[in-house]
């Protein structure tokens, strides 16, 4: 029977399908890592990460839903970080990094699970790509490269600062560690509060067609994205604390900024403009990401 029909309106069945796909992806990653034993751990991790992504992609083809990949963004990082610290005597820095990554991952994955309606629920962006693609371009190519491989590579770049943070142990805990911890935790809190506020707003039928301009959304059009970006900058501060020579891993959070500023935010703004007449004025008064002017809303 067609797997998507099995789980059409049954969330537990949908979660079971996701679980099976991700267990298979984890086993594939483990097999690749074992085959590459002896290579540099960063290379091993990258190839294993890509192998797991391909397995999830194949699962998305079976259920005909690209959103099978959606939780991968938050599920893969803690697995990678645990693999990097496995077997070592944990220092204060390693514990702090592992803790903030786990807190971030659990919260973000839970947020996905709360909003996910099952295998009939595909992200609107993927549906739009499916509809607007050139006739000569198969959707599976877009799914593999743009929806799955590209985010996997972006997240891996974001995790680059974590490698020195958890493997270079010569420098003691210092003020940069404290800064990294505070920034990362504050970012997770901002993202959690923003998501909760948006969920409460959209859950009220009276707000349909209107714009959320209260709470954190009063100062930033996308405070959830601000929190997400801030989390990756916090991880980079840990890298600086552990190994200043690894400053170049700043490419990780920079790539995150570029992704949200030039891809995610424009997509969300265009969708909101098309669905909410008030949004054009909201865009004029409220910054896209950084709340630079707290008194901007009259």
Buried (B, 14 or more C-beta within 10 A) or exposed (E): EEBBEBBEEEBEBBBEBBEEBBEBBBEBBBEBBEEBEEEEBBEBBBBBBBBBBBBBBBBBBEBBBBBBBBBBBBBBBBBBBEBBBEEEEEBEBBEBBBEBBBBBBEBBBEBBEEEBEBBBBBBEBBEEBEEEEEEEEEBEEBBBEBBBBBBBBBBBBBBBBBBBBBBBBEBEBEEBBEBBBEBBBBBBBBBBBBBBBBEEBEEEEEEEEBBBBEBBBBBBBBBBBBBBBBBBBBBBBBBBBBBEEBEEBBBBBBBBBEBBBEEBBEEBBEBBBEEBEEBEEBBEEBBBBEBEEEEEEE
